């Protein structure tokens, strides 16, 4: 598969298939159930994301200190972890 074909497939998935899937998931969600559990959802998403960022950042920094990966500072490790961990609440809400 060539690079341009891969880029076209990426665009098709992101701009063609993903928006209808997200819209459909929001459209069929029961609002009463969502707002009845809003506190729990918010708690899990905020606390879970924070915990995931700290664990992933700590492990990334530990790998950096041990020499397994190129040298990253602690703040760079946390930045990487925040980018990776931000998908967890979205996946949880979609399930």
Secondary structure by P-SEA (a helix, b strand, c coil): ccaaaaaaaaaaaacccaaaaaaaaaaaccaaaaaaaaaaaaaaaaaaaaaaaaaaaaaaaaaaaacccccccaaaaaaaaaaaacaaaaaaaac
